[in-house]
Amino acid sequence: MNVFRIAAFAWPCVAASVGMAVGMLPVGPVAGDVQLSAFYRWPEAMPESPGTLLRNERMPVQALMPAAAQAIRLLYSSVDERWHSGLVPVSGALYLPAGNPPAEGWPLLAWAHGTLGIADACAPSWTGLRDRDAAYINRWLARGFAVVVTDYQGLGGPGPHPYTFWQAEGRSVLDSIRAARAIRPGLIAPRTFLAGQSQGGGAALGAAILATTYAPELPILGAILTAPNSTFPQGPIALPPRQSNTVFLVLASGGLREDGPPIETILTAKGLQLLDVARQGCTRDIALKSKALRIGSFAELLTITPEALNAARIPSTDMPQASIAFALFIATGQADQTITPERQYAVAAALCAAGNPVTWRTYKGLGHDGVLHGSLEDAFAFVRARLDGQGDGSNCATLQRPGPPGERDEGALFNDD
């Protein structure tokens, strides 16, 4: 885990909470903004179009990515779909495999990462990727794919990171593809796949839903979703709202309605201490503070009832049962205790009910983290079939309820959740 050095600096004007009025982007320490480098701030007027590459620079390649010949930090424009403040700068990184690109360019994987935190210091283009994710991306690079990784709006760039707000995250993913394709003509082939894990599974699925209307020019052939956090209130499987510690990050990053209470007014003393840490640090820092405070449940952080909280929250993961223009592969760890197999089955069932070609697979013994690498050979096969123009491989007709989470295989790769 990286150690972050947070520099202190002054902001001319900050809001008391990230729940500001629509049309204004909250900024400053309460929005998770910290001093990284000048690269992450764009002092000039924003361009007219989303996905415009604002600047790029070389960055070091991580040790767990020997198949990466180059790593390029990106800053590009994207639409602020949470506060509707217009175009905002979003950061990310592009990784290129070794050797010369094919005649038509490298095929591209657009990767959406899982939960890292909500502060700027958690941006993977700044801190580096988690070991699990770096090893995962390295395996794609070794297969001859370029990989673009968005930080998402507000991680690295100005303003809050609207955590799990799929309309914003999906746009960050799609605009990262546009930016990667603008690096150099002929570098990236007209063959792109979306992929994401957990929070990123929802972001990649959001990008898939938005692609036809928001970025119809992008040549997307399929999407790979592992442990997606998405919810479908109109879907065929009814589920209760999640009450988990990750919901705390939702509330801290713009997940409360503008006409609702500021987050500071609904938190206990422990919750306020945790909020201070979340606005500066990342998931490890939050976990350590939770342990120090002896927080046993999410309810200990709140002064209001779950019913009142649900009324005040924006349903950031709720998606429509939309028609998607390409095939989907969903991988679920049968031992996932974070987003249970039943909740992921509900995602697959909703997408199937909307008439989408879905391949849903479960993996015995794999948990929330372990399913990423444990499903990768099947993901490669899914991609190969799309590139070869084969059928969609949908198994919607044979979906079966997965049952409760099973035991975790402690020997599986990165299966430590």
Residue pairs with C-beta under 8 A, 6 or more apart in sequence:
1 284
2 127
2 128
4 121
4 127
4 281
4 282
4 285
6 34
6 35
6 121
6 280
6 281
7 34
7 35
8 35
9 34
9 35
11 27
11 28
11 29
11 33
13 27
13 28
14 26
14 27
14 28
14 29
14 30
14 31
15 26
15 27
15 28
15 30
15 31
16 30
16 262
16 264
17 26
17 30
17 262
17 263
17 264
18 26
18 30
18 31
18 160
18 252
18 253
18 254
18 263
19 254
19 256
19 257
19 258
19 260
19 262
19 263
20 26
20 83
20 258
21 258
22 83
22 84
22 258
23 83
23 84
23 85
24 83
24 85
25 80
25 83
25 85
25 88
25 158
25 159
26 83
26 159
26 160
26 254
27 33
27 158
27 159
29 279
29 280
30 279
31 154
31 158
31 159
31 160
31 279
32 118
32 119
32 120
32 154
32 155
32 160
32 161
32 253
32 278
32 279
32 280
33 120
33 158
33 159
34 119
34 120
34 121
34 280
36 120
36 121
36 123
36 126
36 156
37 126
39 55
39 57
39 73
39 75
39 91
40 75
40 89
40 91
40 120
40 123
40 126
40 156
40 157
41 89
41 158
42 54
42 55
42 75
42 89
46 77
46 86
46 87
46 88
46 89
47 54
47 77
47 87
48 87
49 77
50 77
50 78
50 79
50 87
50 171
50 175
50 178
51 76
51 77
51 78
51 174
51 175
51 176
51 177
51 178
51 179
51 182
51 215
52 76
52 77
52 178
52 179
52 182
53 74
53 75
53 76
53 178
53 179
53 182
53 183
54 75
54 76
54 77
54 89
55 74
55 75
56 72
56 73
56 74
56 75
56 94
56 183
57 72
57 73
58 70
58 71
58 72
58 73
59 71
59 72
59 73
59 93
59 125
60 71
61 68
61 69
61 70
61 71
61 95
62 68
62 71
62 128
62 129
62 134
64 129
64 131
64 134
64 135
64 138
65 71
65 95
65 129
65 134
65 135
65 137
65 138
65 141
66 138
67 97
67 98
67 138
67 139
67 141
67 142
68 95
68 96
68 97
68 98
68 137
68 138
68 141
69 96
69 97
69 98
69 99
70 95
70 96
71 93
71 94
71 95
71 96
72 93
72 94
72 95
72 96
72 183
73 91
73 92
73 93
73 125
74 91
74 92
74 93
74 94
74 125
74 148
74 176
74 179
74 180
75 89
75 90
75 91
75 157
76 89
76 90
76 91
76 92
76 175
76 176
76 178
76 179
77 87
77 88
77 89
77 90
77 175
78 87
78 88
78 89
78 90
78 153
78 171
78 172
78 175
79 86
79 87
79 88
79 168
79 171
79 175
80 86
80 87
80 88
80 153
80 159
80 168
81 162
81 165
81 167
81 168
81 171
82 153
82 160
82 162
82 165
82 167
82 168
82 254
83 159
83 254
85 159
88 153
88 157
88 158
88 159
89 157
89 158
90 150
90 151
90 152
90 153
90 156
90 157
90 172
90 175
90 176
91 123
91 125
91 126
91 150
91 151
91 155
91 156
91 157
92 125
92 148
92 149
92 150
92 151
92 172
92 176
92 179
93 124
93 125
93 148
93 149
93 151
94 146
94 147
94 148
94 149
94 179
94 180
94 183
95 137
95 141
95 146
95 147
95 148
95 149
96 106
96 141
96 146
96 187
97 106
97 141
97 142
97 144
97 145
97 146
98 141
101 186
101 187
101 189
102 144
102 189
104 186
104 189
104 190
105 186
105 187
105 188
105 189
105 190
106 144
106 145
106 146
106 187
106 188
106 189
107 144
107 145
107 146
107 189
107 191
107 192
107 193
107 387
108 145
108 146
108 147
108 148
108 177
108 180
108 181
108 188
108 189
108 191
108 192
108 193
109 137
109 140
109 145
109 146
109 147
109 148
109 192
109 193
109 194
109 195
110 147
110 148
110 150
110 173
110 174
110 176
110 177
110 180
110 192
110 193
110 194
110 195
110 204
110 207
111 133
111 137
111 140
111 147
111 148
111 149
111 150
111 195
111 196
111 200
112 150
112 152
112 169
112 173
112 194
112 195
112 196
112 197
112 199
112 200
112 201
112 203
112 204
112 207
113 124
113 129
113 130
113 133
113 149
113 152
113 196
113 197
113 199
113 200
114 133
114 196
114 197
114 198
114 199
114 200
114 201
114 227
115 163
115 198
115 199
115 246
115 249
115 283
116 122
116 123
116 124
116 127
116 130
116 155
116 282
116 283
117 155
117 249
117 278
117 281
117 282
117 283
117 285
117 286
118 154
118 155
118 160
118 161
118 163
118 249
118 252
118 253
118 278
118 279
119 155
119 161
119 278
119 279
119 280
119 281
119 282
120 126
120 154
120 155
120 156
120 157
121 127
121 280
121 281
121 282
122 155
122 161
122 281
122 282
122 283
123 151
123 155
123 156
124 130
124 133
124 149
124 151
124 155
125 149
125 151
125 156
126 151
126 156
127 282
128 134
129 137
129 149
131 414
132 369
132 372
132 373
132 414
133 197
133 372
135 373
135 414
136 372
136 373
136 376
137 147
137 149
139 373
139 376
140 147
141 147
143 380
146 180
146 187
146 188
148 176
148 177
148 179
148 180
149 176
150 172
150 173
150 175
150 176
150 203
151 157
151 172
152 161
152 168
152 169
152 172
152 203
153 159
153 161
153 162
153 168
153 169
153 171
153 172
154 160
154 161
154 162
154 253
155 161
160 253
160 254
161 253
162 168
162 169
162 253
162 254
162 255
162 316
163 199
163 249
163 250
163 252
163 253
163 254
163 255
163 316
164 199
164 202
164 229
164 246
164 249
164 250
164 255
164 316
164 317
165 254
165 255
165 314
165 316
166 202
166 203
166 205
166 206
166 209
166 230
166 316
166 317
166 319
167 206
167 210
169 199
169 202
169 203
169 206
169 207
170 203
170 204
170 205
170 206
170 207
170 208
170 209
170 210
170 214
171 207
171 210
171 214
172 203
173 194
173 196
173 203
173 204
173 206
173 207
174 207
174 210
174 211
174 214
174 215
174 218
175 215
177 192
177 215
177 218
177 220
178 215
178 218
180 188
181 187
181 188
190 219
191 219
191 221
191 387
192 218
192 219
192 220
192 221
193 220
193 221
193 222
193 223
193 224
193 383
193 386
194 204
194 207
194 208
194 220
194 222
194 223
194 224
195 204
195 223
195 224
195 225
195 226
195 379
196 202
196 203
196 204
196 205
196 224
196 225
196 226
196 228
197 226
197 227
197 372
198 226
198 227
198 228
198 229
198 338
198 339
198 368
199 229
201 225
201 226
201 227
201 228
201 229
201 230
202 228
202 229
202 230
202 317
204 223
204 224
204 225
204 228
205 223
205 225
205 228
205 230
205 319
205 328
205 347
206 230
206 319
207 223
208 220
208 223
208 324
208 326
208 328
209 319
209 320
209 322
209 324
211 218
211 220
211 324
211 325
212 324
212 325
220 325
220 326
221 326
221 327
221 383
221 386
221 387
222 326
222 327
222 328
222 329
222 382
222 383
222 386
223 324
223 326
223 327
223 328
223 329
224 329
224 331
224 379
224 382
224 383
225 328
225 329
225 330
225 331
225 347
226 330
226 331
226 332
226 371
226 372
226 375
227 331
227 332
227 333
227 336
227 338
227 339
227 344
227 368
227 371
227 372
228 330
228 339
228 344
228 347
229 317
229 339
230 317
230 319
230 347
231 239
231 315
231 317
231 318
231 319
231 343
231 346
231 347
232 318
232 319
232 320
232 321
232 346
232 347
232 350
232 351
233 315
233 318
234 320
234 321
234 350
235 321
235 346
235 347
235 349
235 350
235 353
236 346
236 349
236 350
236 353
237 342
237 345
237 346
237 349
237 350
239 342
239 343
239 346
241 306
241 310
242 343
243 298
243 299
243 306
244 298
244 338
245 290
245 295
245 298
247 255
247 298
248 271
248 274
248 278
248 298
248 301
249 278
249 286
250 313
250 316
251 263
251 266
251 309
251 313
252 263
252 275
252 278
252 279
254 314
255 313
255 314
255 316
256 262
256 263
256 312
256 313
256 314
257 312
257 313
257 314
260 311
260 312
260 313
261 304
261 312
263 275
264 272
264 275
265 303
266 302
266 303
266 304
266 309
266 312
267 274
267 275
267 301
267 302
267 303
268 300
268 301
268 302
268 303
270 293
270 295
270 300
270 301
271 300
271 301
271 302
271 303
273 289
273 293
274 286
274 289
274 290
274 293
274 295
274 301
277 285
277 286
277 289
278 286
281 289
295 301
299 306
302 309
304 312
319 350
321 350
321 351
321 353
321 354
322 354
323 354
323 355
323 356
324 351
324 354
324 356
326 386
327 356
327 357
327 358
327 359
327 382
327 386
327 392
327 393
327 394
328 351
328 356
328 357
328 358
328 359
329 358
329 359
329 361
329 378
329 379
329 382
330 344
330 347
330 348
330 351
330 358
330 359
330 360
330 361
331 361
331 362
331 363
331 371
331 372
331 374
331 375
331 378
331 379
332 341
332 344
332 345
332 360
332 361
332 362
332 363
332 371
332 402
333 341
333 362
333 363
333 365
333 366
333 367
333 368
333 370
333 371
333 374
334 341
334 362
334 363
334 364
334 365
334 366
334 402
334 405
334 406
335 364
335 365
335 366
335 367
335 370
335 405
335 406
335 407
335 408
335 409
336 344
336 366
336 367
336 368
336 371
336 405
336 417
337 367
337 368
337 405
337 417
338 367
338 368
338 417
339 368
340 404
340 405
341 362
341 402
341 403
341 404
341 405
342 401
342 402
342 403
342 404
344 360
344 402
345 360
345 399
345 401
345 402
348 358
348 360
348 396
348 399
349 399
351 358
352 358
352 394
352 396
352 399
356 396
357 392
357 393
357 394
357 396
358 394
358 395
358 396
359 382
359 392
359 393
359 394
359 395
360 395
360 399
361 375
361 378
362 402
363 370
363 371
363 374
363 375
364 406
364 409
365 406
365 407
365 408
365 409
365 412
365 415
366 374
366 375
366 408
366 409
366 412
366 415
367 408
367 415
367 416
367 417
368 417
369 414
369 415
369 416
369 417
370 408
370 409
370 412
370 413
370 414
370 415
370 416
370 417
372 414
373 412
373 413
373 414
374 412
374 413
374 415
382 393
385 391
385 393
408 415
408 417
409 415
410 416
